[in-house]
Amino acid sequence: MEPFVERYHVDGGNFAHAGEASIAMKKTLRGLGVSPDAIRKAAICMYEGEINMVIHASGGEIEMQFDGKSILMILRDNGPGIGDTSQALKAGYSTATAAVRDLGFGAGMGLPNMCRYADEFDIHSEIGKGTAITMRVKLETAGN
């Protein structure tokens, strides 16, 4: 199967449109006949990454690929980068401002949730250059 590819743009600081990319992806995956469990996992991963782009970066780009066996999500931003990714991966760690927390975001569960729901997770971040996250959710197959 030739991979199906969609790309989404995320605006930094735009909370009114935060989550639109993950909603669009869910709709696409439903149309492709992907299992609800795989869609749920991918949507959680994508939403958390999308929200991080809105909160911490000046937005970014997301590419979703579906090849019939897995959902691959590649998130890239040109934000400030993450100084200590091992610290950022700890549940509850957050650098969100008080204003963002007052909106109900920034609880420090974004990266931990991405790790939890993705079957494969990779993060590369460079201060002053941005962050790239690659996540894969595998579809259940007979025998798994």
Phi and psi in radians as a Rosetta constraint file:
Dihedral C 1 N 2 CA 2 C 2 CIRCULARHARMONIC -1.198 0.35
Dihedral N 2 CA 2 C 2 N 3 CIRCULARHARMONIC 2.275 0.35
Dihedral C 2 N 3 CA 3 C 3 CIRCULARHARMONIC -1.055 0.35
Dihedral N 3 CA 3 C 3 N 4 CIRCULARHARMONIC 2.425 0.35
Dihedral C 3 N 4 CA 4 C 4 CIRCULARHARMONIC -1.520 0.35
Dihedral N 4 CA 4 C 4 N 5 CIRCULARHARMONIC 2.277 0.35
Dihedral C 4 N 5 CA 5 C 5 CIRCULARHARMONIC -2.201 0.35
Dihedral N 5 CA 5 C 5 N 6 CIRCULARHARMONIC 2.343 0.35
Dihedral C 5 N 6 CA 6 C 6 CIRCULARHARMONIC -2.290 0.35
Dihedral N 6 CA 6 C 6 N 7 CIRCULARHARMONIC 2.593 0.35
Dihedral C 6 N 7 CA 7 C 7 CIRCULARHARMONIC -2.155 0.35
Dihedral N 7 CA 7 C 7 N 8 CIRCULARHARMONIC 2.528 0.35
Dihedral C 7 N 8 CA 8 C 8 CIRCULARHARMONIC -2.315 0.35
Dihedral N 8 CA 8 C 8 N 9 CIRCULARHARMONIC 2.479 0.35
Dihedral C 8 N 9 CA 9 C 9 CIRCULARHARMONIC -1.799 0.35
Dihedral N 9 CA 9 C 9 N 10 CIRCULARHARMONIC 2.429 0.35
Dihedral C 9 N 10 CA 10 C 10 CIRCULARHARMONIC -2.104 0.35
Dihedral N 10 CA 10 C 10 N 11 CIRCULARHARMONIC 2.215 0.35
Dihedral C 10 N 11 CA 11 C 11 CIRCULARHARMONIC -1.539 0.35
Dihedral N 11 CA 11 C 11 N 12 CIRCULARHARMONIC 2.201 0.35
Dihedral C 11 N 12 CA 12 C 12 CIRCULARHARMONIC -1.158 0.35
Dihedral N 12 CA 12 C 12 N 13 CIRCULARHARMONIC 2.411 0.35
Dihedral C 12 N 13 CA 13 C 13 CIRCULARHARMONIC 1.324 0.35
Dihedral N 13 CA 13 C 13 N 14 CIRCULARHARMONIC -0.042 0.35
Dihedral C 13 N 14 CA 14 C 14 CIRCULARHARMONIC -1.666 0.35
Dihedral N 14 CA 14 C 14 N 15 CIRCULARHARMONIC 1.456 0.35
Dihedral C 14 N 15 CA 15 C 15 CIRCULARHARMONIC -1.222 0.35
Dihedral N 15 CA 15 C 15 N 16 CIRCULARHARMONIC -0.425 0.35
Dihedral C 15 N 16 CA 16 C 16 CIRCULARHARMONIC -1.122 0.35
Dihedral N 16 CA 16 C 16 N 17 CIRCULARHARMONIC -0.485 0.35
Dihedral C 16 N 17 CA 17 C 17 CIRCULARHARMONIC -1.939 0.35
Dihedral N 17 CA 17 C 17 N 18 CIRCULARHARMONIC 0.080 0.35
Dihedral C 17 N 18 CA 18 C 18 CIRCULARHARMONIC -1.094 0.35
Dihedral N 18 CA 18 C 18 N 19 CIRCULARHARMONIC 2.285 0.35
Dihedral C 18 N 19 CA 19 C 19 CIRCULARHARMONIC 1.766 0.35
Dihedral N 19 CA 19 C 19 N 20 CIRCULARHARMONIC -0.190 0.35
Dihedral C 19 N 20 CA 20 C 20 CIRCULARHARMONIC -1.130 0.35
Dihedral N 20 CA 20 C 20 N 21 CIRCULARHARMONIC -0.637 0.35
Dihedral C 20 N 21 CA 21 C 21 CIRCULARHARMONIC -1.143 0.35
Dihedral N 21 CA 21 C 21 N 22 CIRCULARHARMONIC -0.761 0.35
Dihedral C 21 N 22 CA 22 C 22 CIRCULARHARMONIC -1.171 0.35
Dihedral N 22 CA 22 C 22 N 23 CIRCULARHARMONIC -0.592 0.35
Dihedral C 22 N 23 CA 23 C 23 CIRCULARHARMONIC -1.158 0.35
Dihedral N 23 CA 23 C 23 N 24 CIRCULARHARMONIC -0.768 0.35
Dihedral C 23 N 24 CA 24 C 24 CIRCULARHARMONIC -1.088 0.35
Dihedral N 24 CA 24 C 24 N 25 CIRCULARHARMONIC -0.721 0.35
Dihedral C 24 N 25 CA 25 C 25 CIRCULARHARMONIC -1.097 0.35
Dihedral N 25 CA 25 C 25 N 26 CIRCULARHARMONIC -0.777 0.35
Dihedral C 25 N 26 CA 26 C 26 CIRCULARHARMONIC -1.013 0.35
Dihedral N 26 CA 26 C 26 N 27 CIRCULARHARMONIC -0.768 0.35
Dihedral C 26 N 27 CA 27 C 27 CIRCULARHARMONIC -1.069 0.35
Dihedral N 27 CA 27 C 27 N 28 CIRCULARHARMONIC -0.775 0.35
Dihedral C 27 N 28 CA 28 C 28 CIRCULARHARMONIC -1.075 0.35
Dihedral N 28 CA 28 C 28 N 29 CIRCULARHARMONIC -0.839 0.35
Dihedral C 28 N 29 CA 29 C 29 CIRCULARHARMONIC -1.122 0.35
Dihedral N 29 CA 29 C 29 N 30 CIRCULARHARMONIC -0.651 0.35
Dihedral C 29 N 30 CA 30 C 30 CIRCULARHARMONIC -1.039 0.35
Dihedral N 30 CA 30 C 30 N 31 CIRCULARHARMONIC -0.786 0.35
Dihedral C 30 N 31 CA 31 C 31 CIRCULARHARMONIC -1.103 0.35
Dihedral N 31 CA 31 C 31 N 32 CIRCULARHARMONIC -0.463 0.35
Dihedral C 31 N 32 CA 32 C 32 CIRCULARHARMONIC -1.526 0.35
Dihedral N 32 CA 32 C 32 N 33 CIRCULARHARMONIC -0.005 0.35
Dihedral C 32 N 33 CA 33 C 33 CIRCULARHARMONIC 1.401 0.35
Dihedral N 33 CA 33 C 33 N 34 CIRCULARHARMONIC 0.378 0.35
Dihedral C 33 N 34 CA 34 C 34 CIRCULARHARMONIC -1.270 0.35
Dihedral N 34 CA 34 C 34 N 35 CIRCULARHARMONIC 2.547 0.35
Dihedral C 34 N 35 CA 35 C 35 CIRCULARHARMONIC -1.091 0.35
Dihedral N 35 CA 35 C 35 N 36 CIRCULARHARMONIC 2.534 0.35
Dihedral C 35 N 36 CA 36 C 36 CIRCULARHARMONIC -0.996 0.35
Dihedral N 36 CA 36 C 36 N 37 CIRCULARHARMONIC -0.626 0.35
Dihedral C 36 N 37 CA 37 C 37 CIRCULARHARMONIC -1.150 0.35
Dihedral N 37 CA 37 C 37 N 38 CIRCULARHARMONIC -0.756 0.35
Dihedral C 37 N 38 CA 38 C 38 CIRCULARHARMONIC -1.156 0.35
Dihedral N 38 CA 38 C 38 N 39 CIRCULARHARMONIC -0.695 0.35
Dihedral C 38 N 39 CA 39 C 39 CIRCULARHARMONIC -1.080 0.35
Dihedral N 39 CA 39 C 39 N 40 CIRCULARHARMONIC -0.758 0.35
Dihedral C 39 N 40 CA 40 C 40 CIRCULARHARMONIC -1.052 0.35
Dihedral N 40 CA 40 C 40 N 41 CIRCULARHARMONIC -0.829 0.35
Dihedral C 40 N 41 CA 41 C 41 CIRCULARHARMONIC -1.090 0.35
Dihedral N 41 CA 41 C 41 N 42 CIRCULARHARMONIC -0.809 0.35
Dihedral C 41 N 42 CA 42 C 42 CIRCULARHARMONIC -1.124 0.35
Dihedral N 42 CA 42 C 42 N 43 CIRCULARHARMONIC -0.695 0.35
Dihedral C 42 N 43 CA 43 C 43 CIRCULARHARMONIC -1.135 0.35
Dihedral N 43 CA 43 C 43 N 44 CIRCULARHARMONIC -0.685 0.35
Dihedral C 43 N 44 CA 44 C 44 CIRCULARHARMONIC -1.100 0.35
Dihedral N 44 CA 44 C 44 N 45 CIRCULARHARMONIC -0.841 0.35
Dihedral C 44 N 45 CA 45 C 45 CIRCULARHARMONIC -1.005 0.35
Dihedral N 45 CA 45 C 45 N 46 CIRCULARHARMONIC -0.871 0.35
Dihedral C 45 N 46 CA 46 C 46 CIRCULARHARMONIC -1.141 0.35
Dihedral N 46 CA 46 C 46 N 47 CIRCULARHARMONIC -0.770 0.35
Dihedral C 46 N 47 CA 47 C 47 CIRCULARHARMONIC -1.063 0.35
Dihedral N 47 CA 47 C 47 N 48 CIRCULARHARMONIC -0.802 0.35
Dihedral C 47 N 48 CA 48 C 48 CIRCULARHARMONIC -1.056 0.35
Dihedral N 48 CA 48 C 48 N 49 CIRCULARHARMONIC -0.740 0.35
Dihedral C 48 N 49 CA 49 C 49 CIRCULARHARMONIC -1.172 0.35
Dihedral N 49 CA 49 C 49 N 50 CIRCULARHARMONIC -0.701 0.35
Dihedral C 49 N 50 CA 50 C 50 CIRCULARHARMONIC -1.088 0.35
Dihedral N 50 CA 50 C 50 N 51 CIRCULARHARMONIC -0.781 0.35
Dihedral C 50 N 51 CA 51 C 51 CIRCULARHARMONIC -1.115 0.35
Dihedral N 51 CA 51 C 51 N 52 CIRCULARHARMONIC -0.695 0.35
Dihedral C 51 N 52 CA 52 C 52 CIRCULARHARMONIC -1.064 0.35
Dihedral N 52 CA 52 C 52 N 53 CIRCULARHARMONIC -0.668 0.35
Dihedral C 52 N 53 CA 53 C 53 CIRCULARHARMONIC -1.117 0.35
Dihedral N 53 CA 53 C 53 N 54 CIRCULARHARMONIC -0.689 0.35
Dihedral C 53 N 54 CA 54 C 54 CIRCULARHARMONIC -1.173 0.35
Dihedral N 54 CA 54 C 54 N 55 CIRCULARHARMONIC -0.772 0.35
Dihedral C 54 N 55 CA 55 C 55 CIRCULARHARMONIC -1.295 0.35
Dihedral N 55 CA 55 C 55 N 56 CIRCULARHARMONIC -0.884 0.35
Dihedral C 55 N 56 CA 56 C 56 CIRCULARHARMONIC -1.806 0.35
Dihedral N 56 CA 56 C 56 N 57 CIRCULARHARMONIC -0.393 0.35
Dihedral C 56 N 57 CA 57 C 57 CIRCULARHARMONIC -2.037 0.35
Dihedral N 57 CA 57 C 57 N 58 CIRCULARHARMONIC 3.072 0.35
Dihedral C 57 N 58 CA 58 C 58 CIRCULARHARMONIC -1.559 0.35
Dihedral N 58 CA 58 C 58 N 59 CIRCULARHARMONIC 0.637 0.35
Dihedral C 58 N 59 CA 59 C 59 CIRCULARHARMONIC 1.620 0.35
Dihedral N 59 CA 59 C 59 N 60 CIRCULARHARMONIC -2.868 0.35
Dihedral C 59 N 60 CA 60 C 60 CIRCULARHARMONIC 3.015 0.35
Dihedral N 60 CA 60 C 60 N 61 CIRCULARHARMONIC -2.936 0.35
Dihedral C 60 N 61 CA 61 C 61 CIRCULARHARMONIC -2.222 0.35
Dihedral N 61 CA 61 C 61 N 62 CIRCULARHARMONIC 2.515 0.35
Dihedral C 61 N 62 CA 62 C 62 CIRCULARHARMONIC -2.218 0.35
Dihedral N 62 CA 62 C 62 N 63 CIRCULARHARMONIC 2.344 0.35
Dihedral C 62 N 63 CA 63 C 63 CIRCULARHARMONIC -2.036 0.35
Dihedral N 63 CA 63 C 63 N 64 CIRCULARHARMONIC 2.280 0.35
Dihedral C 63 N 64 CA 64 C 64 CIRCULARHARMONIC -2.024 0.35
Dihedral N 64 CA 64 C 64 N 65 CIRCULARHARMONIC 2.279 0.35
Dihedral C 64 N 65 CA 65 C 65 CIRCULARHARMONIC -2.156 0.35
Dihedral N 65 CA 65 C 65 N 66 CIRCULARHARMONIC 2.377 0.35
Dihedral C 65 N 66 CA 66 C 66 CIRCULARHARMONIC -2.206 0.35
Dihedral N 66 CA 66 C 66 N 67 CIRCULARHARMONIC 2.151 0.35
Dihedral C 66 N 67 CA 67 C 67 CIRCULARHARMONIC -2.010 0.35
Dihedral N 67 CA 67 C 67 N 68 CIRCULARHARMONIC 0.194 0.35
Dihedral C 67 N 68 CA 68 C 68 CIRCULARHARMONIC 1.609 0.35
Dihedral N 68 CA 68 C 68 N 69 CIRCULARHARMONIC -0.289 0.35
Dihedral C 68 N 69 CA 69 C 69 CIRCULARHARMONIC -2.024 0.35
Dihedral N 69 CA 69 C 69 N 70 CIRCULARHARMONIC -0.452 0.35
Dihedral C 69 N 70 CA 70 C 70 CIRCULARHARMONIC -2.771 0.35
Dihedral N 70 CA 70 C 70 N 71 CIRCULARHARMONIC 2.885 0.35
Dihedral C 70 N 71 CA 71 C 71 CIRCULARHARMONIC -1.960 0.35
Dihedral N 71 CA 71 C 71 N 72 CIRCULARHARMONIC 2.057 0.35
Dihedral C 71 N 72 CA 72 C 72 CIRCULARHARMONIC -1.851 0.35
Dihedral N 72 CA 72 C 72 N 73 CIRCULARHARMONIC 2.276 0.35
Dihedral C 72 N 73 CA 73 C 73 CIRCULARHARMONIC -2.153 0.35
Dihedral N 73 CA 73 C 73 N 74 CIRCULARHARMONIC 2.188 0.35
Dihedral C 73 N 74 CA 74 C 74 CIRCULARHARMONIC -2.075 0.35
Dihedral N 74 CA 74 C 74 N 75 CIRCULARHARMONIC 2.039 0.35
Dihedral C 74 N 75 CA 75 C 75 CIRCULARHARMONIC -1.969 0.35
Dihedral N 75 CA 75 C 75 N 76 CIRCULARHARMONIC 2.268 0.35
Dihedral C 75 N 76 CA 76 C 76 CIRCULARHARMONIC -2.335 0.35
Dihedral N 76 CA 76 C 76 N 77 CIRCULARHARMONIC 2.367 0.35
Dihedral C 76 N 77 CA 77 C 77 CIRCULARHARMONIC -2.351 0.35
Dihedral N 77 CA 77 C 77 N 78 CIRCULARHARMONIC 2.914 0.35
Dihedral C 77 N 78 CA 78 C 78 CIRCULARHARMONIC -1.978 0.35
Dihedral N 78 CA 78 C 78 N 79 CIRCULARHARMONIC 0.608 0.35
Dihedral C 78 N 79 CA 79 C 79 CIRCULARHARMONIC -1.316 0.35
Dihedral N 79 CA 79 C 79 N 80 CIRCULARHARMONIC -2.880 0.35
Dihedral C 79 N 80 CA 80 C 80 CIRCULARHARMONIC -1.281 0.35
Dihedral N 80 CA 80 C 80 N 81 CIRCULARHARMONIC -0.217 0.35
Dihedral C 80 N 81 CA 81 C 81 CIRCULARHARMONIC 1.467 0.35
Dihedral N 81 CA 81 C 81 N 82 CIRCULARHARMONIC 2.898 0.35
Dihedral C 81 N 82 CA 82 C 82 CIRCULARHARMONIC -1.940 0.35
Dihedral N 82 CA 82 C 82 N 83 CIRCULARHARMONIC 2.133 0.35
Dihedral C 82 N 83 CA 83 C 83 CIRCULARHARMONIC -1.172 0.35
Dihedral N 83 CA 83 C 83 N 84 CIRCULARHARMONIC -0.741 0.35
Dihedral C 83 N 84 CA 84 C 84 CIRCULARHARMONIC -2.339 0.35
Dihedral N 84 CA 84 C 84 N 85 CIRCULARHARMONIC 1.621 0.35
Dihedral C 84 N 85 CA 85 C 85 CIRCULARHARMONIC -1.130 0.35
Dihedral N 85 CA 85 C 85 N 86 CIRCULARHARMONIC -0.566 0.35
Dihedral C 85 N 86 CA 86 C 86 CIRCULARHARMONIC -1.137 0.35
Dihedral N 86 CA 86 C 86 N 87 CIRCULARHARMONIC -0.645 0.35
Dihedral C 86 N 87 CA 87 C 87 CIRCULARHARMONIC -1.209 0.35
Dihedral N 87 CA 87 C 87 N 88 CIRCULARHARMONIC -0.754 0.35
Dihedral C 87 N 88 CA 88 C 88 CIRCULARHARMONIC -1.116 0.35
Dihedral N 88 CA 88 C 88 N 89 CIRCULARHARMONIC -0.422 0.35
Dihedral C 88 N 89 CA 89 C 89 CIRCULARHARMONIC -1.414 0.35
Dihedral N 89 CA 89 C 89 N 90 CIRCULARHARMONIC -0.102 0.35
Dihedral C 89 N 90 CA 90 C 90 CIRCULARHARMONIC -1.430 0.35
Dihedral N 90 CA 90 C 90 N 91 CIRCULARHARMONIC 2.323 0.35
Dihedral C 90 N 91 CA 91 C 91 CIRCULARHARMONIC -1.001 0.35
Dihedral N 91 CA 91 C 91 N 92 CIRCULARHARMONIC 2.276 0.35
Dihedral C 91 N 92 CA 92 C 92 CIRCULARHARMONIC 1.633 0.35
Dihedral N 92 CA 92 C 92 N 93 CIRCULARHARMONIC -0.233 0.35
Dihedral C 92 N 93 CA 93 C 93 CIRCULARHARMONIC -1.355 0.35
Dihedral N 93 CA 93 C 93 N 94 CIRCULARHARMONIC 2.251 0.35
Dihedral C 93 N 94 CA 94 C 94 CIRCULARHARMONIC -2.611 0.35
Dihedral N 94 CA 94 C 94 N 95 CIRCULARHARMONIC 2.518 0.35
Dihedral C 94 N 95 CA 95 C 95 CIRCULARHARMONIC -1.955 0.35
Dihedral N 95 CA 95 C 95 N 96 CIRCULARHARMONIC 0.234 0.35
Dihedral C 95 N 96 CA 96 C 96 CIRCULARHARMONIC -1.127 0.35
Dihedral N 96 CA 96 C 96 N 97 CIRCULARHARMONIC 2.542 0.35
Dihedral C 96 N 97 CA 97 C 97 CIRCULARHARMONIC -1.262 0.35
Dihedral N 97 CA 97 C 97 N 98 CIRCULARHARMONIC 2.878 0.35
Dihedral C 97 N 98 CA 98 C 98 CIRCULARHARMONIC -1.054 0.35
Dihedral N 98 CA 98 C 98 N 99 CIRCULARHARMONIC -0.664 0.35
Dihedral C 98 N 99 CA 99 C 99 CIRCULARHARMONIC -1.094 0.35
Dihedral N 99 CA 99 C 99 N 100 CIRCULARHARMONIC -0.707 0.35
Dihedral C 99 N 100 CA 100 C 100 CIRCULARHARMONIC -1.182 0.35
Dihedral N 100 CA 100 C 100 N 101 CIRCULARHARMONIC -0.704 0.35
Dihedral C 100 N 101 CA 101 C 101 CIRCULARHARMONIC -1.127 0.35
Dihedral N 101 CA 101 C 101 N 102 CIRCULARHARMONIC -0.628 0.35
Dihedral C 101 N 102 CA 102 C 102 CIRCULARHARMONIC -1.110 0.35
Dihedral N 102 CA 102 C 102 N 103 CIRCULARHARMONIC -0.437 0.35
Dihedral C 102 N 103 CA 103 C 103 CIRCULARHARMONIC -1.413 0.35
Dihedral N 103 CA 103 C 103 N 104 CIRCULARHARMONIC -0.124 0.35
Dihedral C 103 N 104 CA 104 C 104 CIRCULARHARMONIC 1.705 0.35
Dihedral N 104 CA 104 C 104 N 105 CIRCULARHARMONIC 0.180 0.35
Dihedral C 104 N 105 CA 105 C 105 CIRCULARHARMONIC -1.962 0.35
Dihedral N 105 CA 105 C 105 N 106 CIRCULARHARMONIC 3.025 0.35
Dihedral C 105 N 106 CA 106 C 106 CIRCULARHARMONIC 1.411 0.35
Dihedral N 106 CA 106 C 106 N 107 CIRCULARHARMONIC 0.552 0.35
Dihedral C 106 N 107 CA 107 C 107 CIRCULARHARMONIC -1.428 0.35
Dihedral N 107 CA 107 C 107 N 108 CIRCULARHARMONIC -0.061 0.35
Dihedral C 107 N 108 CA 108 C 108 CIRCULARHARMONIC 1.391 0.35
Dihedral N 108 CA 108 C 108 N 109 CIRCULARHARMONIC 0.489 0.35
Dihedral C 108 N 109 CA 109 C 109 CIRCULARHARMONIC -2.000 0.35
Dihedral N 109 CA 109 C 109 N 110 CIRCULARHARMONIC -0.021 0.35
Dihedral C 109 N 110 CA 110 C 110 CIRCULARHARMONIC -1.039 0.35
Dihedral N 110 CA 110 C 110 N 111 CIRCULARHARMONIC -1.094 0.35
Dihedral C 110 N 111 CA 111 C 111 CIRCULARHARMONIC -1.118 0.35
Dihedral N 111 CA 111 C 111 N 112 CIRCULARHARMONIC -0.743 0.35
Dihedral C 111 N 112 CA 112 C 112 CIRCULARHARMONIC -1.033 0.35
Dihedral N 112 CA 112 C 112 N 113 CIRCULARHARMONIC -0.678 0.35
Dihedral C 112 N 113 CA 113 C 113 CIRCULARHARMONIC -1.180 0.35
Dihedral N 113 CA 113 C 113 N 114 CIRCULARHARMONIC -0.651 0.35
Dihedral C 113 N 114 CA 114 C 114 CIRCULARHARMONIC -1.071 0.35
Dihedral N 114 CA 114 C 114 N 115 CIRCULARHARMONIC -0.788 0.35
Dihedral C 114 N 115 CA 115 C 115 CIRCULARHARMONIC -1.086 0.35
Dihedral N 115 CA 115 C 115 N 116 CIRCULARHARMONIC -0.691 0.35
Dihedral C 115 N 116 CA 116 C 116 CIRCULARHARMONIC -1.157 0.35
Dihedral N 116 CA 116 C 116 N 117 CIRCULARHARMONIC -0.726 0.35
Dihedral C 116 N 117 CA 117 C 117 CIRCULARHARMONIC -1.677 0.35
Dihedral N 117 CA 117 C 117 N 118 CIRCULARHARMONIC -0.275 0.35
Dihedral C 117 N 118 CA 118 C 118 CIRCULARHARMONIC -1.527 0.35
Dihedral N 118 CA 118 C 118 N 119 CIRCULARHARMONIC 2.456 0.35
Dihedral C 118 N 119 CA 119 C 119 CIRCULARHARMONIC -1.326 0.35
Dihedral N 119 CA 119 C 119 N 120 CIRCULARHARMONIC -0.493 0.35
Dihedral C 119 N 120 CA 120 C 120 CIRCULARHARMONIC -2.345 0.35
Dihedral N 120 CA 120 C 120 N 121 CIRCULARHARMONIC 2.407 0.35
Dihedral C 120 N 121 CA 121 C 121 CIRCULARHARMONIC -2.500 0.35
Dihedral N 121 CA 121 C 121 N 122 CIRCULARHARMONIC 2.305 0.35
Dihedral C 121 N 122 CA 122 C 122 CIRCULARHARMONIC -2.488 0.35
Dihedral N 122 CA 122 C 122 N 123 CIRCULARHARMONIC 2.386 0.35
Dihedral C 122 N 123 CA 123 C 123 CIRCULARHARMONIC -2.309 0.35
Dihedral N 123 CA 123 C 123 N 124 CIRCULARHARMONIC 2.364 0.35
Dihedral C 123 N 124 CA 124 C 124 CIRCULARHARMONIC -2.295 0.35
Dihedral N 124 CA 124 C 124 N 125 CIRCULARHARMONIC 2.232 0.35
Dihedral C 124 N 125 CA 125 C 125 CIRCULARHARMONIC -2.433 0.35
Dihedral N 125 CA 125 C 125 N 126 CIRCULARHARMONIC 2.475 0.35
Dihedral C 125 N 126 CA 126 C 126 CIRCULARHARMONIC -2.335 0.35
Dihedral N 126 CA 126 C 126 N 127 CIRCULARHARMONIC 2.228 0.35
Dihedral C 126 N 127 CA 127 C 127 CIRCULARHARMONIC -0.982 0.35
Dihedral N 127 CA 127 C 127 N 128 CIRCULARHARMONIC 2.286 0.35
Dihedral C 127 N 128 CA 128 C 128 CIRCULARHARMONIC 1.403 0.35
Dihedral N 128 CA 128 C 128 N 129 CIRCULARHARMONIC -0.104 0.35
Dihedral C 128 N 129 CA 129 C 129 CIRCULARHARMONIC -2.101 0.35
Dihedral N 129 CA 129 C 129 N 130 CIRCULARHARMONIC -0.476 0.35
Dihedral C 129 N 130 CA 130 C 130 CIRCULARHARMONIC 2.108 0.35
Dihedral N 130 CA 130 C 130 N 131 CIRCULARHARMONIC -3.004 0.35
Dihedral C 130 N 131 CA 131 C 131 CIRCULARHARMONIC -2.318 0.35
Dihedral N 131 CA 131 C 131 N 132 CIRCULARHARMONIC 2.484 0.35
Dihedral C 131 N 132 CA 132 C 132 CIRCULARHARMONIC -2.215 0.35
Dihedral N 132 CA 132 C 132 N 133 CIRCULARHARMONIC 2.242 0.35
Dihedral C 132 N 133 CA 133 C 133 CIRCULARHARMONIC -2.175 0.35
Dihedral N 133 CA 133 C 133 N 134 CIRCULARHARMONIC 2.304 0.35
Dihedral C 133 N 134 CA 134 C 134 CIRCULARHARMONIC -2.080 0.35
Dihedral N 134 CA 134 C 134 N 135 CIRCULARHARMONIC 2.225 0.35
Dihedral C 134 N 135 CA 135 C 135 CIRCULARHARMONIC -2.311 0.35
Dihedral N 135 CA 135 C 135 N 136 CIRCULARHARMONIC 2.549 0.35
Dihedral C 135 N 136 CA 136 C 136 CIRCULARHARMONIC -2.307 0.35
Dihedral N 136 CA 136 C 136 N 137 CIRCULARHARMONIC 2.325 0.35
Dihedral C 136 N 137 CA 137 C 137 CIRCULARHARMONIC -1.986 0.35
Dihedral N 137 CA 137 C 137 N 138 CIRCULARHARMONIC 2.098 0.35
Dihedral C 137 N 138 CA 138 C 138 CIRCULARHARMONIC -1.537 0.35
Dihedral N 138 CA 138 C 138 N 139 CIRCULARHARMONIC 2.514 0.35
Dihedral C 138 N 139 CA 139 C 139 CIRCULARHARMONIC -1.431 0.35
Dihedral N 139 CA 139 C 139 N 140 CIRCULARHARMONIC 2.526 0.35
Dihedral C 139 N 140 CA 140 C 140 CIRCULARHARMONIC -1.181 0.35
Dihedral N 140 CA 140 C 140 N 141 CIRCULARHARMONIC 2.384 0.35
Dihedral C 140 N 141 CA 141 C 141 CIRCULARHARMONIC -2.192 0.35
Dihedral N 141 CA 141 C 141 N 142 CIRCULARHARMONIC 2.849 0.35
Dihedral C 141 N 142 CA 142 C 142 CIRCULARHARMONIC -0.977 0.35
Dihedral N 142 CA 142 C 142 N 143 CIRCULARHARMONIC 2.324 0.35
Dihedral C 142 N 143 CA 143 C 143 CIRCULARHARMONIC 1.683 0.35
Dihedral N 143 CA 143 C 143 N 144 CIRCULARHARMONIC -0.154 0.35
